[in-house]
């Protein structure tokens, strides 16, 4: 001791402990010259493990060690799975009786007076546990109950642990010999951490931790109880990941995280709790027998490095699952035709015949055909009509953004262990890239077939992620840039496919009577439409779902992760793509047809069940006055600016939303000519299909035919009869609607007036007028047909309509 800087060197605590240490060293840490195995293996570890765990040199902890369950609060997630459960059980560590040289046990460190160094060498040894993941119950579309045994085989393990401990001299010197074999008393000599001081002082802490595997580490897995048989292929993929150094990367990150956790307040709190319990179990301690105080120990707080590592591992695991699924489906055939699915419906149901919608509404089939032609055909700009139609809902990049915030619950997500995750929005990418859109083709009375192709299709999920951790390089860089390390940072996960083709066939048993009796007031809020329509469906089925993809354009995670992790993810993704991407793409049609289709089919069934359970509200009975057109047609924020309007959308947001969509779609105008979009979108195709002429109405034949036969003889001497005809009406230039315009625009003059203004021109209107008097024997006989034409360079029409509409009649209006 005299040779170590700072030590007293004069044996202030006597020579007993060094003497005992020498004896113990000779007795327990002597070694076999041939094997290097320490004597402690046979002397202590073997009998201890056999007596405690029934196995030589092994620790076996049976039962669940960790059991985490999360129940979804959100109805739209419940349609996939009601809950998620993760378990960790049956821990086994074998080979603890393989301790060998070199070693260190409680060897004082030259770095300071309160640190002891420990070094252990073991091997071969193994460690294993059972990992369970369960999703939902048997009614959940994504239901699974998997328990996988994971084993780590380590030929050599080298462990370095430096312990920091402060032991009060007085407690040591006054220690009564009667308690010398009481482990609690020895632990009680350590002071608990003092967190009231400027700097935290610890009684016991981990100063240094390092774990080395000189001959590497092998990971194996096997299914114990697996409802997903593809987990049987996990071993094969782990081998590939080991070749790509993924296992080494995860191991390195895990050890760094373990070292950080060992020095965290959470572990310190656990140690303090054990010290406090020990002091109350030690007979000579002043706290003996007293109840533990109700104190709040530091909770577990994740570090940025931990979350960073989880994201890195998670991205790779997702790809591994894709590979395993592809291997499982590579030999499967894609069904050549939709499956036959029997829909369950009541015997007395009056189902809608999808091949004869005109039986419900006279023009329904014609409207559906016209709609199909519009969305599936190329417009003058070369784009399919569906692309033009959706463009008003998309941003400049052709992305449809779906915000996920719910008024009652906020954003979906979770908060635990200092980590907060919120899912802000889902972005559908490629919704402006349709190349084929052939939808709603009826192949029988209850089946709609759809064929869709897009240049690209994908999804980006934008989230907010924060970690209550101010340590680490990444947190330090954020703080230096003026960003609060605890604030939510944007993180985006994306998966985008290229050259996508979809074949989808949907069966639907919708009740005509239920749909017809549904009240208009129930669906005037857009949030209610989906579930209200589902409430009219007895059963639904997905008989075909095939997705074929040309390439994977993007698979990435951006934000939050460090540059090094982002580079590691990119490198691992590239390696996996080089090896497996073609196989995954080839297997995707079979995967979607055989595995994804039943899941989506079950999800549709769950959604229908939600629709039946009262998710469709009844109309508000409090609305019993007259409809205010300002509140009916205008968004709430606009109506609020008009004197006398309610301004809180008492009639819902459906009508204003439809009005906005129609306004953007039909009443946008050409900047050069001022012509409205409705001319090309509706008037031209409608007039050409109905009358054979662009922008014209032609009604051939007689429209009016009046004949009067004289009853008086003195008139008959002039003419026996008089005939007037009006025929062959033509109106041209109906496709010249231009700005300015108004259509059903609520008036500021009152709640029951809507203003309309139309501008057209040039246009013309003509008809043939005929007059005939008597026959050839009549003195005034004539037979004249004259074509009369009105030519109008400009026409401006103003129509203000006054109407009173009862609120109750509107809200209770049946859809039939």
C-alpha positions in Angstrom: 0.0 0.0 0.0 2.9 2.3 0.7 3.8 2.2 -3.0 0.5 3.7 -4.1 0.2 7.5 -4.2 -2.1 8.8 -1.5 -2.3 5.6 0.6 -1.3 5.8 4.3 0.9 2.7 4.1 1.0 2.1 7.9 -1.9 -0.4 8.2 -4.4 2.0 9.9 -7.0 -0.8 9.8 -4.7 -3.6 10.9 -3.3 -6.6 9.1 -6.3 -9.0 9.4 -8.0 -8.2 6.2 -4.9 -8.4 4.0 -4.1 -11.7 5.8 -7.6 -13.1 5.1 -7.4 -11.9 1.5 -4.2 -13.8 1.1 -5.8 -17.0 2.5 -8.9 -16.6 0.4 -6.7 -15.9 -2.6 -4.8 -19.1 -2.0 -7.9 -21.1 -1.2 -10.4 -19.9 -3.9 -8.3 -18.4 -6.6 -5.6 -20.9 -7.0 -5.7 -22.5 -10.4 -5.1 -25.7 -12.3 -1.8 -25.5 -14.2 -3.3 -27.4 -17.2 -6.7 -25.8 -17.6 -6.3 -22.4 -15.8 -9.6 -23.0 -14.0 -9.9 -21.4 -10.6 -10.5 -23.4 -7.4 -13.6 -21.3 -6.7 -15.5 -23.2 -9.4 -15.5 -26.4 -7.5 -15.4 -24.9 -4.0 -18.2 -22.4 -4.2 -19.9 -22.0 -7.6 -20.8 -25.6 -8.4 -22.3 -26.5 -5.0 -24.1 -23.1 -4.8 -25.7 -23.3 -8.2 -26.6 -26.9 -7.7 -28.3 -26.2 -4.4 -30.1 -23.0 -5.6 -30.9 -23.8 -9.2 -30.5 -27.5 -9.6 -27.9 -27.2 -12.3 -24.1 -27.2 -12.1 -22.6 -23.8 -12.8 -25.9 -22.3 -14.0 -28.4 -19.7 -13.0 -32.0 -20.5 -13.9 -34.7 -17.9 -13.3 -38.0 -19.5 -14.3 -41.2 -17.6 -15.1 -41.8 -14.1 -16.4 -39.1 -11.5 -15.6 -40.6 -8.7 -17.7 -44.3 -8.5 -18.7 -45.3 -5.3 -20.5 -48.8 -4.8 -21.9 -50.2 -1.8 -23.8 -54.0 -1.5 -24.6 -54.9 0.8 -27.4 -57.0 3.9 -26.6 -57.7 4.7 -30.3 -60.6 3.1 -32.2 -58.7 3.2 -35.5 -55.8 1.2 -34.0 -58.3 -1.2 -32.4 -59.3 -2.3 -35.9 -55.8 -3.8 -36.2 -55.2 -5.0 -32.7 -56.6 -4.3 -29.3 -53.4 -4.7 -27.3 -49.7 -5.5 -27.5 -47.8 -7.7 -24.9 -44.1 -8.3 -24.6 -42.6 -10.8 -22.2 -39.1 -11.9 -21.2 -38.9 -15.2 -19.3 -37.0 -18.2 -18.3 -33.5 -16.7 -18.1 -30.6 -19.2 -18.2 -26.9 -18.5 -17.8 -24.6 -21.6 -18.1 -20.8 -21.9 -17.7 -20.5 -19.8 -14.5 -18.1 -22.6 -13.2 -15.5 -21.8 -15.9 -13.7 -19.0 -14.1 -10.0 -19.0 -15.1 -6.9 -16.9 -15.0 -6.2 -14.0 -15.3 -8.5 -12.6 -12.6 -8.8 -9.7 -10.2 -11.2 -9.6 -7.2 -11.5 -6.4 -5.0 -8.0 -5.3 -6.1 -7.5 -1.6 -5.0 -7.0 0.7 -7.9 -4.1 3.1 -8.3 -6.7 5.7 -9.6 -8.2 6.5 -6.1 -8.9 5.3 -2.6 -12.5 4.2 -3.2 -12.2 2.1 -6.3 -11.6 -1.6 -6.5 -10.9 -3.4 -9.8 -12.4 -6.8 -10.8 -11.5 -8.9 -13.8 -13.2 -12.2 -14.6 -12.5 -14.7 -17.4 -15.0 -17.4 -18.3 -15.8 -19.7 -21.1 -17.2 -21.5 -22.8 -20.6 -20.2 -21.5 -24.0 -19.4 -22.8 -27.0 -17.2 -21.9 -30.5 -17.5 -23.1 -34.1 -16.3 -22.5 -37.5 -16.7 -24.0 -38.9 -13.6 -25.7 -42.6 -13.4 -26.3 -44.7 -11.1 -28.4 -48.5 -11.2 -28.5 -50.8 -9.0 -30.5 -54.5 -8.9 -29.8 -56.7 -12.0 -29.3 -58.1 -14.4 -31.7 -60.5 -11.7 -33.1 -57.6 -9.3 -34.0 -56.6 -9.3 -37.7 -52.9 -9.1 -36.7 -53.3 -11.6 -33.9 -50.1 -13.5 -33.0 -48.7 -15.3 -30.0 -45.0 -16.1 -30.5 -42.5 -17.3 -27.9 -38.9 -17.6 -29.3 -36.0 -19.0 -27.4 -32.9 -16.9 -28.0 -29.4 -18.2 -27.1 -26.1 -16.5 -27.0 -23.1 -18.9 -27.2 -19.8 -17.3 -26.1 -16.5 -19.4 -26.3 -14.7 -16.8 -24.2 -15.9 -13.9 -22.0 -13.8 -11.3 -20.3 -15.5 -9.0 -17.8 -13.9 -5.8 -16.3 -15.8 -4.1 -13.5 -14.4 -1.3 -11.4 -16.6 -0.5 -8.3 -16.6 2.8 -6.5 -17.6 2.5 -2.8 -17.4 4.8 0.2 -17.3 2.9 3.5 -17.3 4.9 6.7 -14.3 4.1 8.9 -16.3 4.4 12.1 -18.9 1.9 10.9 -16.2 -0.5 10.0 -14.3 -0.2 13.2 -17.4 -0.4 15.4 -18.8 -3.4 13.5 -19.9 -6.1 16.1 -18.5 -9.6 15.5 -22.0 -11.2 16.0 -23.1 -9.7 12.7 -19.9 -10.5 10.7 -21.8 -13.2 8.7 -24.8 -11.0 8.1 -24.5 -9.7 4.6 -27.1 -7.0 5.3 -24.9 -5.4 7.9 -22.0 -5.2 5.6 -24.2 -3.6 2.9 -25.5 -1.2 5.5 -22.0 0.2 6.2 -22.3 1.9 2.8 -23.9 5.4 2.8 -26.8 6.1 0.5 -26.4 8.6 -2.3 -26.8 12.2 -1.2 -28.8 14.0 -3.9 -29.3 17.1 -1.8 -25.7 18.2 -2.3 -24.4 20.2 -5.3 -22.6 17.0 -6.5 -24.2 13.6 -6.0 -22.1 11.3 -3.7 -22.7 7.6 -4.0 -22.2 4.8 -1.4 -21.8 2.2 -4.2 -21.6 2.8 -7.9 -20.2 1.3 -11.1 -17.0 3.1 -12.1 -16.1 1.2 -15.2 -17.7 -1.7 -17.2 -16.4 -3.6 -20.2 -17.3 -6.9 -21.7 -15.1 -8.6 -24.3 -15.8 -11.7 -26.5 -12.3 -12.6 -27.9 -13.7 -15.5 -30.0 -16.9 -13.7 -31.0 -20.5 -14.6 -30.1 -22.9 -16.9 -31.8 -26.7 -16.2 -31.6 -29.3 -19.0 -32.3 -33.0 -19.0 -32.1 -35.8 -21.5 -32.0 -39.6 -21.3 -31.8 -41.2 -22.7 -28.7 -44.8 -21.6 -29.4 -45.1 -19.7 -32.7 -48.3 -18.8 -34.5 -46.1 -17.2 -37.2 -44.1 -20.1 -38.8 -41.8 -17.7 -40.7 -39.9 -17.2 -37.4 -38.3 -20.7 -38.0 -36.1 -19.0 -40.6 -34.7 -16.5 -38.1 -31.4 -18.4 -37.6 -30.5 -18.2 -41.3 -30.9 -14.4 -41.3 -29.0 -13.9 -38.1 -26.1 -15.7 -39.9 -26.2 -13.1 -42.7 -26.4 -10.2 -40.3 -23.4 -11.5 -38.4 -21.4 -11.5 -41.7 -22.5 -7.9 -42.2 -21.1 -7.0 -38.7 -24.7 -6.1 -37.5 -24.4 -8.3 -34.4 -21.1 -6.8 -33.5 -22.5 -3.3 -33.9 -25.5 -4.1 -31.7 -23.3 -5.8 -29.1 -21.0 -2.7 -29.0 -24.0 -0.4 -28.6 -25.5 -2.6 -25.9 -22.4 -2.6 -23.9 -22.1 1.1 -24.1 -25.7 1.5 -23.1 -25.2 -0.9 -20.2 -22.2 1.1 -18.9 -24.3 4.3 -19.1 -27.2 2.6 -17.3 -24.9 1.3 -14.6 -23.9 4.9 -13.7 -27.4 6.3 -14.1 -29.5 7.7 -11.2 -31.9 4.8 -11.8 -29.4 2.1 -10.9 -28.1 4.3 -8.1 -31.6 4.5 -6.7 -31.9 0.7 -6.9 -28.6 0.4 -5.0 -29.8 2.9 -2.4 -33.0 1.0 -2.0 -31.1 -2.2 -1.2 -28.8 -0.3 1.2 -31.9 1.1 3.0 -33.4 -2.4 3.2 -30.1 -3.8 4.5 -29.9 -1.2 7.3 -33.3 -2.2 8.5 -32.3 -5.9 8.5 -29.1 -5.4 10.4 -29.5 -5.7 14.2 -26.9 -3.2 15.2 -28.0 -0.5 12.7 -29.9 2.4 14.2 -32.6 1.9 11.4 -33.1 -1.8 12.4 -36.7 -2.8 12.3 -38.1 0.5 11.1 -40.4 0.8 8.1 -38.9 2.0 4.8 -39.7 5.7 4.2 -42.1 6.5 1.4 -39.6 8.1 -0.9 -39.7 8.4 -4.7 -36.6 6.8 -6.2 -35.3 8.0 -9.6 -37.2 6.2 -12.4 -35.7 4.6 -15.4 -34.6 7.2 -18.0 -33.5 6.1 -21.4 -30.5 7.7 -23.0 -30.2 9.1 -26.5 -27.7 6.4 -27.3 -30.2 3.8 -26.2 -33.0 5.2 -28.4 -30.5 5.7 -31.3 -29.5 2.0 -31.0 -33.1 0.8 -30.9 -33.9 2.8 -34.1 -30.9 1.3 -35.8 -31.8 -2.2 -34.7 -35.5 -1.7 -35.5 -34.8 -0.6 -39.1 -32.8 -3.8 -39.6 -35.3 -6.0 -37.9 -38.0 -4.7 -40.3 -35.9 -5.7 -43.3 -35.2 -9.0 -41.7 -38.9 -9.7 -41.3 -39.4 -8.7 -45.0 -36.7 -11.2 -46.1 -38.1 -14.0 -44.0 -41.6 -13.4 -45.4 -40.2 -13.3 -48.9 -38.5 -16.6 -48.4 -41.7 -18.1 -47.2 -43.7 -16.9 -50.2 -41.2 -17.3 -53.0 -42.6 -20.8 -53.9 -46.3 -19.8 -53.6 -48.5 -19.2 -56.6 -50.6 -16.1 -57.0 -54.3 -16.9 -57.4 -55.5 -16.4 -60.9 -58.9 -15.2 -60.0 -60.6 -13.7 -56.9 -61.4 -16.1 -54.1 -65.0 -17.2 -53.5 -66.1 -15.7 -50.2 -69.5 -16.3 -48.7 -71.0 -13.2 -47.1 -73.1 -13.6 -44.0 -76.4 -11.6 -44.3 -79.8 -11.9 -42.7 -82.4 -13.9 -44.7 -84.8 -10.9 -45.0 -82.1 -8.4 -46.2 -82.8 -6.2 -49.2 -79.3 -5.9 -50.7 -78.1 -3.4 -53.2 -77.4 -4.9 -56.6 -74.2 -3.2 -57.7 -75.0 -4.1 -61.3 -78.2 -2.1 -61.2 -77.8 1.0 -59.1 -80.4 2.8 -61.3 -83.0 0.8 -59.4 -82.1 3.0 -56.4 -81.6 6.3 -58.2 -82.6 6.6 -61.8 -79.3 8.1 -63.1 -76.9 6.2 -60.8 -75.5 3.8 -63.4 -75.0 6.6 -65.9 -73.4 8.8 -63.3 -71.1 6.0 -62.3 -70.1 5.3 -65.9 -69.4 9.0 -66.5 -67.4 9.2 -63.3 -65.4 6.1 -64.3 -64.6 7.6 -67.7 -63.6 10.9 -66.2 -61.2 9.5 -63.5 -59.8 6.8 -65.7 -59.2 8.7 -69.0 -56.5 11.2 -69.9 -57.5 14.9 -69.8 -56.2 17.5 -72.2 -53.1 18.0 -70.0 -52.2 14.4 -70.5 -53.0 13.4 -66.9 -55.6 11.0 -65.8 -58.7 12.5 -64.5 -58.1 11.0 -61.0 -54.7 12.9 -60.9 -56.4 16.1 -61.8 -59.2 15.5 -59.3 -56.8 14.6 -56.4 -54.5 17.5 -57.1 -56.7 19.9 -55.1 -56.2 17.7 -52.0 -52.4 17.2 -52.5 -49.5 19.5 -51.7 -47.0 20.7 -54.3 -45.1 17.4 -54.1 -48.2 15.3 -54.8 -48.4 14.2 -51.2 -51.7 13.6 -49.3 -51.2 14.5 -45.7 -53.4 12.9 -43.0 -53.1 14.6 -39.6 -53.6 12.2 -36.7 -54.4 14.5 -33.8 -57.6 13.6 -32.0 -59.4 16.3 -30.0 -59.9 14.1 -26.9 -56.7 12.1 -26.8 -54.2 14.2 -28.7 -51.6 12.5 -30.9 -51.2 8.7 -30.8 -48.0 7.6 -29.1 -46.5 6.8 -25.8 -44.4 8.3 -23.0 -42.2 6.1 -20.8 -38.7 6.1 -19.3 -38.0 9.7 -20.3 -38.9 8.9 -23.9 -41.9 10.6 -25.6 -43.1 9.6 -29.0 -46.0 11.3 -30.9 -47.2 10.2 -34.3 -48.1 13.5 -36.0 -49.2 12.7 -39.5 -49.2 10.1 -42.2 -48.2 11.2 -45.7 -49.3 9.1 -48.7 -46.7 9.6 -51.5 -47.4 9.2 -55.2 -51.1 10.0 -55.2 -50.6 12.2 -58.3 -48.9 9.5 -60.3 -51.8 7.2 -61.4 -51.2 5.6 -64.8 -54.2 3.3 -64.7 -57.4 3.8 -62.7 -60.0 1.3 -63.7 -62.3 1.1 -60.7 -65.8 -0.1 -59.6 -66.1 -2.6 -62.4 -69.0 -4.9 -61.3 -68.2 -8.6 -61.9 -71.4 -9.7 -60.1 -74.1 -8.2 -58.0 -71.9 -7.8 -55.0 -68.4 -7.6 -56.2 -66.4 -4.5 -57.4 -63.1 -5.1 -59.2 -60.5 -2.5 -59.3 -57.2 -2.3 -61.3 -54.8 0.5 -60.4 -51.3 1.4 -61.4 -49.0 4.2 -60.2 -45.6 5.4 -61.0 -44.8 5.4 -57.3 -46.7 4.7 -54.1 -45.5 4.9 -50.5 -45.9 6.2 -47.1 -44.0 8.6 -44.8 -44.8 8.7 -41.1 -43.9 12.0 -39.4 -43.4 11.7 -35.6 -42.0 13.7 -32.7 -39.4 12.1 -30.5 -37.7 13.4 -27.4 -35.4 11.9 -24.8 -34.9 13.4 -21.3 -31.1 13.0 -21.6 -28.6 15.9 -21.6 -25.6 13.6 -21.8 -23.9 12.3 -24.9 -22.4 13.9 -28.0 -25.7 14.3 -29.8 -27.4 16.1 -26.9 -24.3 18.4 -26.5 -24.4 19.4 -30.1 -28.2 20.2 -29.8 -27.6 22.3 -26.8 -24.7 24.2 -28.5 -27.1 25.0 -31.5 -29.6 26.4 -29.1 -32.1 23.5 -29.2 -33.6 22.1 -26.0 -32.5 18.5 -25.9 -35.8 17.6 -24.3 -38.0 19.1 -27.0 -39.7 17.0 -29.6 -37.5 16.4 -32.6 -39.0 15.5 -36.0 -38.3 12.0 -37.1 -39.6 10.6 -40.4 -39.8 6.9 -41.5 -40.5 6.4 -45.1 -41.1 3.5 -47.5 -41.8 4.3 -51.2 -42.3 1.8 -54.0 -41.8 2.4 -57.7 -44.0 1.1 -60.6 -46.8 -0.2 -58.5 -49.8 -2.3 -59.8 -52.8 -3.2 -57.7 -55.6 -5.7 -58.3 -58.3 -5.4 -55.7 -61.7 -7.1 -55.6 -64.2 -6.1 -52.9 -67.4 -7.9 -51.9 -70.0 -5.8 -50.2 -73.4 -6.7 -48.8 -75.0 -3.3 -48.3 -78.6 -3.1 -47.1 -80.7 -1.0 -49.4 -83.3 -0.4 -46.7 -80.8 0.6 -44.0 -79.0 3.0 -46.4 -82.3 4.5 -47.5 -83.5 5.0 -44.0 -80.3 6.7 -42.9 -80.8 10.3 -42.0 -78.9 13.0 -43.8 -78.1 14.7 -40.4 -76.1 11.6 -39.4 -73.5 12.1 -42.2 -73.3 15.9 -42.3 -70.1 15.6 -40.3 -67.3 14.1 -42.4 -66.0 12.2 -39.3 -69.2 10.2 -39.2 -69.6 9.2 -42.9 -67.3 6.2 -42.8 -68.9 4.5 -39.8 -72.4 5.5 -40.9 -71.9 3.8 -44.2 -70.4 0.7 -42.4 -73.6 0.6 -40.3 -75.5 -0.2 -43.5 -73.2 -3.1 -44.5 -74.1 -6.6 -43.2 -70.8 -8.1 -44.4 -67.8 -7.2 -46.5 -65.0 -9.2 -47.9 -61.7 -8.8 -49.8 -61.5 -11.6 -52.3 -58.5 -10.3 -54.1 -55.5 -8.1 -53.2 -52.4 -8.4 -55.4 -49.6 -5.8 -55.3 -46.8 -6.0 -57.8 -43.8 -3.6 -57.5 -41.0 -2.7 -59.9 -38.5 -1.4 -57.4 -38.1 0.1 -53.9 -37.3 3.7 -54.3 -36.9 4.7 -50.7 -36.6 3.0 -47.3 -35.1 5.4 -44.7 -35.4 7.1 -41.4 -34.5 10.8 -41.1 -34.1 13.0 -38.0 -33.1 12.4 -34.4 -30.5 9.6 -35.1 -26.8 10.6 -35.2 -24.9 10.9 -38.4 -23.0 7.7 -37.6 -26.3 5.8 -37.1 -27.8 7.1 -40.2 -24.7 6.0 -42.2 -24.9 2.6 -40.5 -28.6 2.2 -41.4 -27.9 3.2 -45.0 -25.0 0.8 -45.2 -26.9 -2.1 -43.8 -29.9 -1.3 -46.0 -27.7 -1.3 -49.1 -26.2 -4.7 -48.1 -29.6 -6.2 -47.5 -30.9 -4.8 -50.8 -27.9 -6.1 -52.8 -28.5 -9.6 -51.4 -32.3 -9.9 -51.1 -34.2 -7.1 -52.8 -34.9 -9.0 -56.0 -36.3 -11.9 -54.0 -38.5 -9.6 -51.9 -39.9 -7.9 -55.0 -40.5 -11.2 -56.8 -42.4 -12.6 -53.7 -44.5 -9.5 -53.1 -47.5 -10.5 -55.3 -47.8 -13.8 -53.5 -47.2 -12.2 -50.1 -50.0 -9.7 -50.6 -52.3 -12.2 -52.1 -51.8 -15.0 -49.6 -50.9 -13.3 -46.4 -51.8 -9.6 -46.5 -55.3 -10.2 -48.1 -56.6 -12.2 -45.2 -55.3 -9.6 -42.7 -57.0 -6.7 -44.6 -60.2 -8.9 -45.0 -60.3 -9.3 -41.2 -59.7 -5.6 -40.6 -62.6 -4.8 -42.9 -64.8 -7.1 -40.8 -63.6 -5.4 -37.6 -64.5 -2.0 -39.1 -67.9 -3.2 -40.0 -68.4 -4.4 -36.5 -67.5 -1.0 -35.2 -70.0 0.6 -37.5 -72.7 -1.6 -36.0 -71.9 -0.7 -32.4 -73.4 2.8 -32.6 -70.5 4.8 -34.1 -73.0 6.5 -36.4 -74.8 9.2 -34.5 -78.4 10.3 -34.8 -79.2 13.8 -36.0 -79.2 16.6 -33.4 -82.8 17.0 -32.1 -82.0 20.5 -30.9 -82.1 21.8 -34.5 -85.7 22.7 -35.0 -85.7 26.1 -36.5 -85.0 27.3 -40.1 -81.8 26.5 -41.9 -79.3 29.4 -42.1 -77.6 29.0 -45.5 -74.5 30.8 -44.3 -73.9 28.0 -41.7 -74.9 25.3 -44.2 -72.7 26.3 -47.1 -69.8 28.2 -45.6 -66.9 27.0 -43.4 -67.2 27.9 -39.7 -64.5 30.6 -39.8 -66.2 32.3 -42.8 -69.7 32.1 -41.4 -68.5 33.5 -38.1 -67.7 36.8 -39.9 -71.3 37.2 -41.1 -73.7 39.0 -38.7 -76.3 36.7 -37.3 -74.8 33.4 -38.4 -74.0 30.8 -35.7 -70.4 30.2 -37.0 -70.0 26.8 -35.2 -71.0 24.5 -38.0 -74.3 23.4 -36.6 -75.0 21.4 -39.7 -71.6 19.8 -39.8 -68.7 20.3 -42.2 -69.7 18.0 -45.1 -71.6 20.6 -47.2 -68.8 23.3 -46.9 -66.2 20.6 -47.7 -68.1 19.4 -50.8 -68.6 23.0 -51.8 -64.9 23.7 -51.5 -64.0 20.5 -53.5 -66.6 21.4 -56.2 -65.4 25.0 -56.3 -61.8 23.9 -56.8 -62.6 21.2 -59.3 -65.3 22.8 -61.4 -65.0 26.6 -60.9 -61.3 27.1 -61.2 -60.5 29.2 -64.3 -58.0 29.7 -67.0 -55.9 32.8 -66.3 -55.8 33.8 -69.9 -59.4 33.2 -71.0 -61.3 33.3 -67.7 -63.2 30.1 -68.8 -64.3 27.9 -65.9 -63.1 24.3 -65.5 -66.6 23.0 -65.4 -66.7 23.6 -69.2 -64.2 20.9 -70.0 -64.9 18.7 -66.9 -68.7 18.4 -67.2 -70.4 20.4 -69.9 -68.3 19.3 -72.9 -68.3 15.5 -72.1 -72.0 15.7 -71.0 -73.2 17.5 -74.1 -71.1 15.4 -76.5 -72.3 12.1 -75.0 -76.0 13.2 -74.8 -76.4 15.5 -77.9 -73.4 14.7 -80.1 -72.2 18.3 -80.1 -69.6 20.1 -77.9 -71.2 22.6 -75.5 -74.6 22.4 -77.2 -78.1 21.1 -76.4 -80.0 19.8 -79.4 -83.6 18.7 -78.9 -84.8 17.3 -82.3 -88.4 16.9 -83.2 -91.5 18.8 -82.0 -91.3 20.3 -78.6 -94.7 22.0 -78.8 -97.5 21.0 -81.2 -100.8 22.9 -80.7 -103.8 22.4 -83.0 -107.2 24.1 -82.9 -110.1 22.8 -85.0 -112.9 25.4 -85.5 -116.3 24.6 -84.1 -118.1 27.4 -85.9 -119.3 27.1 -89.5 -118.7 30.8 -90.3 -115.0 30.4 -89.3 -114.7 27.1 -91.3 -115.4 29.2 -94.4 -111.9 30.8 -93.8 -110.0 27.8 -92.3 -110.9 24.5 -90.7 -108.0 24.5 -88.2 -104.9 26.3 -86.9 -101.7 24.5 -86.0 -98.6 25.9 -84.2 -95.3 24.0 -83.7 -92.0 24.6 -81.9 -89.3 22.2 -82.8 -85.6 21.4 -83.2 -84.3 23.6 -80.3 -80.6 24.3 -80.3 -78.6 26.1 -77.7 -74.8 26.6 -78.4 -72.0 28.0 -76.3 -73.0 26.4 -73.0 -69.2 25.6 -72.6 -68.3 29.3 -72.4 -69.0 29.8 -68.7 -66.4 32.2 -67.3 -65.6 34.4 -64.4 -67.1 36.2 -62.5 -69.5 33.6 -61.2 -71.6 32.8 -58.1 -73.3 29.5 -57.3 -75.4 29.1 -54.2 -73.4 31.8 -52.4 -75.1 32.8 -49.1 -76.0 36.5 -49.1 -75.0 38.9 -46.4 -78.6 40.3 -46.6 -80.1 37.4 -44.7 -80.0 33.8 -43.6 -82.3 32.5 -46.3 -81.0 34.0 -49.5 -78.4 32.5 -52.0 -76.9 34.5 -54.8 -76.1 33.1 -58.3 -74.3 34.7 -61.2 -73.4 33.2 -64.5 -71.4 34.7 -67.4 -71.4 33.1 -70.9 -70.7 34.0 -74.4 -70.5 34.0 -77.3 -73.6 31.7 -77.5 -76.6 31.3 -79.6 -80.1 29.8 -79.3 -82.5 28.8 -82.1 -85.6 26.9 -82.9 -88.0 26.2 -85.7 -91.4 27.8 -85.5 -94.2 26.4 -87.6 -97.7 27.8 -88.4 -100.3 26.0 -90.5 -103.8 27.2 -91.3 -106.4 24.8 -92.8 -105.8 22.5 -95.8 -105.5 23.2 -99.5 -109.3 24.0 -99.7 -109.0 26.8 -97.1 -108.9 30.4 -98.5 -106.2 31.3 -95.8 -104.3 28.0 -96.2 -100.6 28.2 -95.2 -97.9 25.9 -94.0 -94.8 27.8 -92.8 -91.7 26.7 -90.8 -89.3 29.4 -89.9 -85.9 29.0 -88.2 -85.3 31.7 -85.6 -81.8 32.2 -84.2 -80.7 34.5 -81.3 -77.0 35.4 -81.3 -75.6 36.7 -78.1 -72.0 37.8 -77.7 -72.3 38.0 -74.0 -74.9 36.8 -71.5 -74.9 37.6 -67.8 -77.5 36.0 -65.5 -78.3 37.1 -61.9 -80.6 35.0 -59.8 -81.1 35.5 -56.1 -83.1 32.7 -54.5 -85.0 33.1 -51.2 -85.9 29.8 -49.5 -86.9 28.7 -46.0 -85.9 25.2 -45.2 -86.8 23.6 -41.8 -83.8 22.3 -39.9 -85.5 19.2 -38.6 -86.7 18.3 -42.1 -83.1 18.6 -43.5 -81.6 16.6 -40.6 -84.2 13.9 -40.7 -84.2 13.6 -44.5 -83.7 9.9 -45.5 -81.1 9.1 -48.0 -83.5 7.1 -50.1 
